[in-house]
Amino acid sequence: MTVLDPFVGSGTTLLAANKLGRHAIGVALNPDYKNVADKRLKENGYSDYFYIVGDANDKLEAIAPIDYIVTSPPYHNILRNSSKGTRHNNGKLYRMGARDGLQCYTDHKNDLGNFENYVDFIIALREIMSKAFLKLHEGKYCSIIISDFTVNKAETCVQADIVRFMQEIGFVFCGTIVLLQTVKPLYPFGYPYAYKINHHHQNIMNFMKPKPEKTKTISNGDGMQ
Ligand SMILES: C[S@@+](CC[C@H](N)C(=O)[O-])C[C@H]1O[C@@H](n2cnc3c(N)ncnc32)[C@H](O)[C@@H]1O
Protein backbone atom coordinates (compact mmCIF):
# COMPACT_ATOMS: atom_id res chain seq x y z
CA MET A 1 0.00 0.00 0.00
CA THR A 2 1.06 3.60 -0.64
CA VAL A 3 0.55 6.45 1.82
CA LEU A 4 0.53 10.12 0.74
CA ASP A 5 1.28 13.21 2.83
CA PRO A 6 0.89 16.41 0.75
CA PHE A 7 2.43 18.53 3.60
CA VAL A 8 5.15 16.12 4.70
CA GLY A 9 7.64 18.58 6.29
CA SER A 10 10.30 16.69 8.24
CA GLY A 11 8.90 13.34 7.13
CA THR A 12 7.09 11.83 10.13
CA THR A 13 4.49 10.25 7.83
CA LEU A 14 7.23 8.67 5.68
CA LEU A 15 8.86 7.21 8.78
CA ALA A 16 5.61 5.88 10.25
CA ALA A 17 4.49 4.39 6.92
CA ASN A 18 7.85 2.65 6.35
CA LYS A 19 7.76 1.29 9.92
CA LEU A 20 4.41 -0.28 9.07
CA GLY A 21 5.72 -1.74 5.80
CA ARG A 22 4.00 0.82 3.55
CA HIS A 23 5.49 2.72 0.63
CA ALA A 24 5.15 6.49 1.16
CA ILE A 25 5.08 9.67 -0.92
CA GLY A 26 5.54 13.09 0.63
CA VAL A 27 5.39 16.59 -0.82
CA ALA A 28 6.69 19.78 0.82
CA LEU A 29 8.06 23.12 -0.28
CA ASN A 30 11.26 23.36 1.69
CA PRO A 31 14.33 21.38 0.43
CA ASP A 32 15.90 21.71 3.91
CA TYR A 33 13.06 19.63 5.34
CA LYS A 34 13.78 16.97 2.72
CA ASN A 35 17.32 16.73 4.09
CA VAL A 36 15.93 16.36 7.63
CA ALA A 37 13.52 13.66 6.46
CA ASP A 38 16.20 11.78 4.48
CA LYS A 39 18.42 11.76 7.57
CA ARG A 40 15.61 10.54 9.86
CA LEU A 41 14.66 7.71 7.52
CA LYS A 42 18.26 6.70 6.83
CA GLU A 43 19.05 6.60 10.55
CA ASN A 44 16.14 4.21 11.01
CA GLY A 45 17.14 2.07 8.03
CA TYR A 46 14.15 2.97 5.79
CA SER A 47 14.22 3.93 2.12
CA ASP A 48 10.82 2.97 0.68
CA TYR A 49 9.62 6.51 -0.05
CA PHE A 50 9.61 9.44 -2.47
CA TYR A 51 10.05 12.96 -1.14
CA ILE A 52 8.94 15.50 -3.74
CA VAL A 53 10.06 19.10 -3.17
CA GLY A 54 7.52 21.59 -4.50
CA ASP A 55 4.01 22.96 -4.20
CA ALA A 56 1.48 20.18 -3.53
CA ASN A 57 -0.92 22.08 -5.75
CA ASP A 58 1.35 21.34 -8.75
CA LYS A 59 2.93 18.03 -7.76
CA LEU A 60 -0.03 15.77 -6.95
CA GLU A 61 -1.19 15.32 -10.53
CA ALA A 62 1.93 13.31 -11.44
CA ILE A 63 1.80 10.77 -8.60
CA ALA A 64 0.46 7.22 -8.80
CA PRO A 65 -2.87 6.20 -7.17
CA ILE A 66 -2.69 5.87 -3.39
CA ASP A 67 -4.29 3.93 -0.55
CA TYR A 68 -4.24 6.36 2.39
CA ILE A 69 -3.69 10.08 2.91
CA VAL A 70 -2.52 11.39 6.27
CA THR A 71 -1.39 14.96 6.70
CA SER A 72 -0.94 17.83 9.09
CA PRO A 73 -1.20 21.06 7.10
CA PRO A 74 0.15 24.41 8.37
CA TYR A 75 -2.07 25.93 11.06
CA HIS A 76 -2.83 28.99 8.95
CA ASN A 77 -0.20 31.63 9.85
CA ILE A 78 0.04 31.03 13.61
CA LEU A 79 3.81 30.52 13.40
CA ARG A 80 4.10 34.08 12.07
CA ASN A 81 2.74 35.41 15.36
CA SER A 82 5.68 37.49 16.51
CA SER A 83 4.53 38.33 20.04
CA LYS A 84 7.05 37.16 22.62
CA GLY A 85 6.34 34.72 25.35
CA THR A 86 7.83 31.66 26.80
CA ARG A 87 6.99 28.00 26.68
CA HIS A 88 9.94 26.78 28.67
CA ASN A 89 9.34 28.74 31.83
CA ASN A 90 11.04 26.51 34.38
CA GLY A 91 8.23 24.01 34.53
CA LYS A 92 5.51 26.48 35.59
CA LEU A 93 2.17 25.52 34.11
CA TYR A 94 1.48 28.75 32.28
CA ARG A 95 2.94 30.93 29.60
CA MET A 96 2.40 34.43 28.30
CA GLY A 97 2.13 35.39 24.64
CA ALA A 98 2.96 33.14 21.73
CA ARG A 99 5.60 30.59 20.84
CA ASP A 100 9.19 31.51 21.46
CA GLY A 101 11.78 31.02 18.74
CA LEU A 102 9.65 29.26 16.10
CA GLN A 103 9.96 30.40 12.49
CA CYS A 104 7.48 30.07 9.64
CA TYR A 105 8.20 27.08 7.43
CA THR A 106 9.23 28.88 4.22
CA ASP A 107 8.94 32.29 2.59
CA HIS A 108 7.26 30.70 -0.43
CA LYS A 109 4.13 32.59 -1.51
CA ASN A 110 2.21 29.30 -1.82
CA ASP A 111 3.15 28.09 1.66
CA LEU A 112 -0.22 27.78 3.39
CA GLY A 113 1.48 29.04 6.53
CA ASN A 114 2.02 32.44 4.89
CA PHE A 115 -1.55 33.31 3.94
CA GLU A 116 -2.69 36.52 5.64
CA ASN A 117 -6.35 35.77 5.20
CA TYR A 118 -7.95 32.70 6.83
CA VAL A 119 -10.51 32.24 4.03
CA ASP A 120 -7.70 32.19 1.44
CA PHE A 121 -5.94 29.56 3.57
CA ILE A 122 -9.07 27.36 3.61
CA ILE A 123 -9.56 27.80 -0.17
CA ALA A 124 -5.92 26.82 -0.87
CA LEU A 125 -6.14 23.78 1.44
CA ARG A 126 -9.37 22.72 -0.26
CA GLU A 127 -7.70 22.98 -3.69
CA ILE A 128 -4.86 20.67 -2.63
CA MET A 129 -7.17 18.17 -0.90
CA SER A 130 -9.37 18.00 -4.01
CA LYS A 131 -6.30 17.03 -6.06
CA ALA A 132 -5.37 14.43 -3.43
CA PHE A 133 -8.96 13.09 -3.62
CA LEU A 134 -8.49 12.29 -7.31
CA LYS A 135 -5.45 10.14 -6.47
CA LEU A 136 -7.07 8.14 -3.65
CA HIS A 137 -8.53 4.73 -4.45
CA GLU A 138 -12.27 4.41 -3.85
CA GLY A 139 -13.18 3.01 -0.43
CA LYS A 140 -9.90 4.31 1.07
CA TYR A 141 -9.32 6.81 3.86
CA CYS A 142 -7.84 10.24 4.52
CA SER A 143 -6.91 11.76 7.90
CA ILE A 144 -6.24 15.46 8.50
CA ILE A 145 -4.55 16.44 11.76
CA ILE A 146 -5.01 20.05 12.89
CA SER A 147 -6.04 21.96 15.96
CA ASP A 148 -8.62 24.71 16.15
CA PHE A 149 -6.93 28.08 16.66
CA THR A 150 -7.59 31.79 16.90
CA VAL A 151 -7.68 34.10 13.89
CA ASN A 152 -7.18 37.76 14.84
CA LYS A 153 -7.82 36.68 18.44
CA ALA A 154 -11.22 35.16 17.53
CA GLU A 155 -11.71 31.46 18.30
CA THR A 156 -12.17 29.65 14.97
CA CYS A 157 -13.71 26.22 14.44
CA VAL A 158 -11.21 25.11 11.78
CA GLN A 159 -12.52 21.58 12.10
CA ALA A 160 -16.00 22.61 10.90
CA ASP A 161 -14.60 24.44 7.86
CA ILE A 162 -12.45 21.45 6.89
CA VAL A 163 -15.26 18.90 7.29
CA ARG A 164 -17.54 21.10 5.16
CA PHE A 165 -15.12 21.47 2.25
CA MET A 166 -14.03 17.81 2.38
CA GLN A 167 -17.71 16.81 2.04
CA GLU A 168 -18.09 19.23 -0.89
CA ILE A 169 -15.08 17.56 -2.56
CA GLY A 170 -16.83 14.18 -2.23
CA PHE A 171 -15.33 12.65 0.92
CA VAL A 172 -17.57 11.00 3.52
CA PHE A 173 -16.82 12.27 7.06
CA CYS A 174 -16.07 9.30 9.36
CA GLY A 175 -15.55 11.14 12.65
CA THR A 176 -12.82 12.75 14.72
CA ILE A 177 -10.23 11.25 17.02
CA VAL A 178 -8.90 13.69 19.61
CA LEU A 179 -5.19 13.73 20.36
CA LEU A 180 -4.87 15.09 23.90
CA GLN A 181 -1.72 17.10 24.53
CA THR A 182 -1.23 16.76 28.26
CA VAL A 183 2.13 18.57 28.17
CA LYS A 184 0.58 21.91 27.21
CA PRO A 185 -0.08 24.34 30.06
CA LEU A 186 -3.62 24.42 31.44
CA TYR A 187 -3.60 27.98 32.66
CA PRO A 188 -6.03 30.22 30.69
CA PHE A 189 -4.60 33.25 28.83
CA GLY A 190 -5.58 36.66 30.12
CA TYR A 191 -6.45 35.47 33.64
CA PRO A 192 -7.63 37.20 35.84
CA TYR A 193 -8.88 39.82 33.33
CA ALA A 194 -10.36 37.41 30.78
CA TYR A 195 -10.96 33.68 30.58
CA LYS A 196 -9.41 32.36 27.37
CA ILE A 197 -8.46 28.71 27.46
CA ASN A 198 -5.45 27.23 25.72
CA HIS A 199 -5.94 24.52 23.07
CA HIS A 200 -4.99 21.17 24.55
CA HIS A 201 -5.77 18.86 21.68
CA GLN A 202 -5.38 18.22 17.98
CA ASN A 203 -8.30 16.96 15.91
CA ILE A 204 -7.60 13.91 13.75
CA MET A 205 -10.45 14.17 11.24
CA ASN A 206 -11.13 11.05 9.22
CA PHE A 207 -12.74 10.76 5.80
CA MET A 208 -13.42 8.08 3.21
CA LYS A 209 -13.61 8.32 -0.57
CA PRO A 210 -16.86 6.44 -1.27
CA LYS A 211 -17.23 3.72 -3.85
CA PRO A 212 -19.67 4.68 -6.58
CA GLU A 213 -23.14 3.32 -5.84
CA LYS A 214 -24.22 0.43 -8.03
CA THR A 215 -27.22 1.37 -10.19
CA LYS A 216 -30.27 -0.29 -8.69
CA THR A 217 -32.69 -1.97 -11.08
CA ILE A 218 -36.26 -1.73 -9.81
CA SER A 219 -38.74 -4.28 -11.06
CA ASN A 220 -42.48 -3.46 -11.13
CA GLY A 221 -43.41 -7.12 -10.71
CA ASP A 222 -44.65 -7.86 -14.25
CA GLY A 223 -41.33 -8.26 -15.90
CA MET A 224 -41.00 -4.57 -16.78
CA GLN A 225 -38.04 -2.64 -15.35
C1 LIG B 1 2.57 21.25 9.93
S1 LIG B 1 3.92 21.06 8.83
C2 LIG B 1 3.98 19.32 8.59
C3 LIG B 1 4.74 18.65 9.68
C4 LIG B 1 5.04 17.22 9.36
N1 LIG B 1 4.00 16.32 9.81
C5 LIG B 1 6.42 16.78 9.89
O1 LIG B 1 6.60 15.60 10.19
O2 LIG B 1 7.30 17.63 9.98
C6 LIG B 1 3.29 21.62 7.28
C7 LIG B 1 4.30 21.60 6.13
O3 LIG B 1 3.61 21.90 4.91
C8 LIG B 1 4.48 22.67 4.07
N2 LIG B 1 3.65 23.37 3.07
C9 LIG B 1 2.93 24.50 3.21
N3 LIG B 1 2.31 24.84 2.08
C10 LIG B 1 2.63 23.87 1.16
C11 LIG B 1 2.30 23.65 -0.20
N4 LIG B 1 1.53 24.50 -0.90
N5 LIG B 1 2.80 22.55 -0.80
C12 LIG B 1 3.61 21.67 -0.14
N6 LIG B 1 3.96 21.84 1.17
C13 LIG B 1 3.49 22.93 1.81
C14 LIG B 1 5.16 23.59 5.05
O4 LIG B 1 6.32 24.17 4.46
C15 LIG B 1 5.44 22.60 6.22
O5 LIG B 1 6.65 21.90 5.99
The ligand as a Tripos MOL2 file, in Angstrom:
@<TRIPOS>MOLECULE
LIG
   27    29     1     0     0
SMALL
NO_CHARGES

@<TRIPOS>ATOM
      1 C1          2.5700   21.2470    9.9290 C.3       1 LIG1
      2 S1          3.9250   21.0610    8.8260 S.3       1 LIG1
      3 C2          3.9850   19.3250    8.5930 C.3       1 LIG1
      4 C3          4.7440   18.6490    9.6840 C.3       1 LIG1
      5 C4          5.0450   17.2160    9.3550 C.3       1 LIG1
      6 N1          3.9980   16.3160    9.8050 N.3       1 LIG1
      7 C5          6.4160   16.7840    9.8940 C.2       1 LIG1
      8 O1          6.6010   15.6000   10.1950 O.co2     1 LIG1
      9 O2          7.3010   17.6340    9.9770 O.co2     1 LIG1
     10 C6          3.2890   21.6210    7.2760 C.3       1 LIG1
     11 C7          4.2980   21.5950    6.1290 C.3       1 LIG1
     12 O3          3.6130   21.9020    4.9080 O.3       1 LIG1
     13 C8          4.4800   22.6730    4.0750 C.3       1 LIG1
     14 N2          3.6520   23.3740    3.0720 N.ar      1 LIG1
     15 C9          2.9260   24.5000    3.2070 C.ar      1 LIG1
     16 N3          2.3150   24.8390    2.0780 N.ar      1 LIG1
     17 C10         2.6350   23.8740    1.1620 C.ar      1 LIG1
     18 C11         2.3040   23.6540   -0.2040 C.ar      1 LIG1
     19 N4          1.5300   24.4990   -0.9010 N.pl3     1 LIG1
     20 N5          2.7990   22.5490   -0.8040 N.ar      1 LIG1
     21 C12         3.6080   21.6730   -0.1360 C.ar      1 LIG1
     22 N6          3.9640   21.8420    1.1700 N.ar      1 LIG1
     23 C13         3.4920   22.9290    1.8080 C.ar      1 LIG1
     24 C14         5.1610   23.5890    5.0490 C.3       1 LIG1
     25 O4          6.3170   24.1730    4.4610 O.3       1 LIG1
     26 C15         5.4430   22.5960    6.2180 C.3       1 LIG1
     27 O5          6.6460   21.9040    5.9950 O.3       1 LIG1
@<TRIPOS>BOND
     1     1     2 1
     2     2     3 1
     3     2    10 1
     4     3     4 1
     5     4     5 1
     6     5     6 1
     7     5     7 1
     8     7     8 2
     9     7     9 1
    10    10    11 1
    11    11    12 1
    12    11    26 1
    13    12    13 1
    14    13    14 1
    15    13    24 1
    16    14    15 ar
    17    14    23 ar
    18    15    16 ar
    19    16    17 ar
    20    17    18 ar
    21    17    23 ar
    22    18    19 1
    23    18    20 ar
    24    20    21 ar
    25    21    22 ar
    26    22    23 ar
    27    24    25 1
    28    24    26 1
    29    26    27 1
@<TRIPOS>SUBSTRUCTURE
     1 LIG1         1 GROUP 0 **** ****
